[in-house]
Amino acid sequence: MAEMINKKSSILFILAIALLMPYIVPNEYILHVLVLVCIWSISVYGINIFTGYTGNLSLAHVGFFAIGAYTLGLLTVKADWNFWFALLGACVLSIILGTLVGLISLRTSGHFFAIYTMCVGYIIYLVIDKWDDLTGGVRGLVGIPSPASIGPVSFDSLTAQYYLVLLILILTILISKRIIQSLLGRTFVAIRNSEELALTIGISTKKNQLLAFVISCFFAALSGALYASFVQFIGPEVGSILLGFEMLIYLVIGGIGTLSGPLVGTLLIVTLTQSLQFLQEYRMVFFGPILLIILIFYPQGIVGLVNNIANKFKRKKVSSQPAGEKNLDKKEVG
């Protein structure tokens, strides 16, 4: 009971800091970075649903991020749609295309699946880069509007956009938590642990993998659309495979297959990356060894490491208790 209270108190404290951040640090650059952290985190949560909980590696995720960004950009700039309808259109298109790509790609498995999805992601990048009449090619799309006002609530200021993406991130985390803790989430984990065993107990592995893939595509497109409206300019680089690997790095360092890993990894790496701007292209020389150390010694990332330390501390605390206190704890639990 005390652990639950402490956990809830910690969550409320972190949420309070996030809500008060524009007033705690009234610096536009820091707020700009925090908005990017929220946007990238939404996308990384999408990767975590599919890769972290079903065990498959999709390299097409960044392609759906680009689809979300360009769909919103084209619908608002060229078709003159309202922002919110364009955002909905981007998400719906990602679900449709994600279903089509998933139905074909999930006929493969393992490294064949990863290679196939990488090819899909690269094709999306080439379409954006070469279809000059539609996407603008290397010139990109300029003048993408900020989110439209909802009644008296305007999103023209940086602070308002921060609260908008923070709200969407919170909803993303809550949805992810609901999925993970449900029967569907346990089904995903069963498939990750052993697809053959999951089949023997009657789980439709392909159907559940397809569902996880579509959910992942939805979050990728949502994140891409929010990114496009925030920076107000996008080019073919939003579909670059390098950007996809950066998102994977955020997840791996934070903790793959954990609820808070995507947020922790994205916050840490984006913050460090912005702090090391003076190193320019040599930044990855700094991150490379860190990534290797985490992969070798802490495959569950920073969150997994913290959880292991906390569990060891609890076991040590219980073992150091007198026998009478242990029995009393058992009676209280009973």
N, C-alpha and C positions, 0 to 999 in steps of 0.2 A: 504493500500500500504506500509506504514511504517513497519507494522507488518511482511509483507512478506519479506521485505528487511532485517529486523532484524533476522528473522528465517533463511534465506539463509546465512546471515553473520555468524550466530552461527554454522550452519552445516559446512560451509567452514573452520571455525576456528577449530572445532573438527577434521575434516578430515586432516587439516594441522598438528595438533599435532600428530595424529595417524601416518602420513607419516614420521614425523621427530623424532618419539619416539626413534628409534635406535641410533640417534645422540644426543638427549636430555638426555637420560639415557643410556649411554653405559655400561650397566650391563647385562651380559648374563642370570643371573637368572631371572631378571625382564622381559627380552625379552622372555624367556622360558614361563613364566606365561602368558604373553600377547598372545603368540601363542595359548596356551590352551584356553584362554578366547575367542579368535576368533573361534576356532574349536567348543567349547561347544555352543557358541552363534548360530552357524549355525544350530545345532541340536535343540536348544530351539526355534528358529524361525519356525522350522517344527512343533513342538508341538503347537505353538501359532496359526498356520494356521488352525489346526484341532480343538484343544480344545478351543482356545481363540475365534474363530469366528464361529464355528458350535455348540459349547456348549457340545460336547461329550468328555469324558475322555478316552483316549487310553493308556493302560499300556503296550502295545506291542512296544512302540516307541524305548525303549532301545534294544529290540530284533533286530530291523532293523538297529540300530547303530552297533550292533555286526555283523550282516550279512554284512554290508558294510566293516567293519574292517577285517573280516575273508576272505571275497571274494577277497579283494585286496591282503591280505597276502598270501593266497593260490595260487592265479594266478601269483604273482611275485616270490614267494619263490619256489613253487613246479612245476608250469607250465612254469616258466621263461618268463612270458609275460612282455611286455613293461609297465611301470607304468601307462601311460595315457590310454592305452587300458584296463588295469586292473581296473582303476578308472571308466571308462565308463561301463565296465562289472558289477561292483558292483552296480552302479546306475540303470542299466537296470534290473538286477536281483531283486533289491528292488521294482521296479515298477511292475514287474510281480508277485512277491510274495505278495506285498501290495494289488494288485487288487484281488488276490485269497482270501487272508485273509479278506479283506474288504467286498467282496461279501457275505461271510458267516457270519461274525461278525455283519454286519449292519442289519441282520435280527432280531437282538436283539436291545434293547435300554436301556438307563438309567444305573442303577448299574449292570444289566445283561451284558451289553456291556463291562463295565469296567472289570468285573470278567472274561469274555471270553477272552478279549485281554491280561489280566494278565496271563491267562493260556497259551496263545500263546507265550508270552514273556518267560515264564518259560520253555516251551518245547524247544524253541530255545536255551536257556541257557543249558538245559540238553543235547541236541544234541552236542553242542560245548564241554561240559565237558566230555561226555562219549564216543564220537566217536574218540577214541584215534588215530586210523590209519590215519584219515583225518586231524583232527584239532590239534593233539598233546596232547589233553586232558589237564590235569592240568599243563603239561610242557609248553603248549602254542606254539606260533610260534616266532622264533627268526630270525633276519637278514632281516627284511622287509626293502626294499631299500627306500631311499629318492626319491622325484619326479625326473624323468629323465630330462635331459637338453632339452631345446627347442632352437635349433640353438646355438647361443653364450651365451644364458642365462642359467646359472647353478643354481641349488637349493641345493647345498651341504652345504652352510653356514646357520647359524641360522637366520641371517638377511634376506637372500633371502627367506627362508621358511616363515618368518614373513610377508614379503610383498606378498607372494603367498596366504597365508590364509586370509590376510587382503583384498586382491582383491576379493577373493571368498566370503568373508563375505559381502563386499559392494554390490556385485552382488546379494547376497541373500536378503539383505535389499531392494534393488531396485525392485527385483521380488516380494517380499512380499508387498511392497507399491503399485505396479501396480495391484496386485491381490485384495488387500483390497479396493482400490479406484475405482475398476471396477464394472461392473454389477454383475460379479461373486462374488466379495467380499460382495456386498450388499445382494446377495442371501444367502450367508453363514450366515450373521447377521440376516436375516429374519428367517432362520431355527433355529438359536440360541434363538431368542426372542420367537418364537412360531411355533413349527413344524406343528401343526394343522392348524394355520392360513396360513402358507406358502403353505400347500397343497390346501387350499380352493382357493387361487389365482393362482393356476396352476403351482407351483414350484415342480419339481421332487426332493423331499427331499433326497431320497436314492441315486440317481445319483449324486447329488451335494456333499453329505456327502462322497461318495466313492471317488470322485475327490479330495476332501480336504484330505482324508485319504492317498491317493496315493502320493500327493504332500508332505505330512508330512513324509511318508516313504522314499521318495527320498532324502529329506534334512537330515534325520537321517543317511542313508547309506553314503551319501557324507561326512558328518561329521565324521562318523566312519572310512571311508577309509583314510581321511586326518589325523586322530588321529593315525591310525596304521603306516602310513608312517613317522609320526613325532617321535613317541616314539620307533619305530622299533622293538617292542616286544609287543605281546598281549596274554592275557590268558582269561579263561572263565569269569573273573570278568567284562569284558567289556559288558557282557550280564546280569549282576546282576540287580535284581529288585531294589536294593538300589540305584544304579546309576541312574535308571529311576526316582526314587523319588527325587534325588538330582536335576535333570534337571527340574522337576516340581517346586521345591522350587525356582530355579532361576527365572522361569517364574512368579510365584505367587508374589514373593517379588518385581520383576521389574515392573510388571503390565500386567496382563493377558488381552488379547484383545486390546493391544496397540502396536503401531509400534516400539517404542524404548524400551519397557519393557524388551524383551528378552536380549538385549545388556546390559542395565543398571543393571538388576538383576544378570546376569552372571558375569559382571565385578566386581560388588560390593562383591558378595559372594565368588567368586574364590580368589579375592584379600585378603579378610578378612580371608578365610580359610588358605591361604598360610602364612599369618601373624601370625596365631594362631597355627602353627605346633607344638609348644611346649606343647600345651594342649592335643595333640593326640586324643584319642577317646572321650575326654570330650568336644570337640569342639561343638558337637550337643547340649550339655546342654546350651551352649551360644546362639546358633541359634534358639532353640526351642521357648523360650519366644518371641523373635523378630518375628518369623513366626506367632505365635498366635496373637500378637498385630496387625500385619498387616492384618491378615485374619478377625479379629473382627472389627477393626476401619477403615481400609483402604483396602477394598476388591479389589480395582483396582490397588493396589501396589504403589510403590514410584512414578512412572510416573503419575498415576491417582491422587495422592495427590498433586503433583506439578501442574498438570493441574487445579485442583480445586482451589488451592491458586491463580494461575494466573487469573482464571476467576473471582474470588471474587475481586481481585485487580482491574481488568478492570471495573467491575460493580460499584465498589466504586468510581473509577476515573470518570466514566461517570456521576454518580449521583451527584458528587461534582462540576461538571462544571456548569457555569451560563447558563441560558436558551438560550441566544443568541448564545453561542458556540455550544450547542447541536443542534440547528437548522442549524447552519453553517456546522456541521459535517454531518447532514442528507443530506443537499444540495450537499456536496462534494461526498457522497456515491451515491446519485442519478445521 
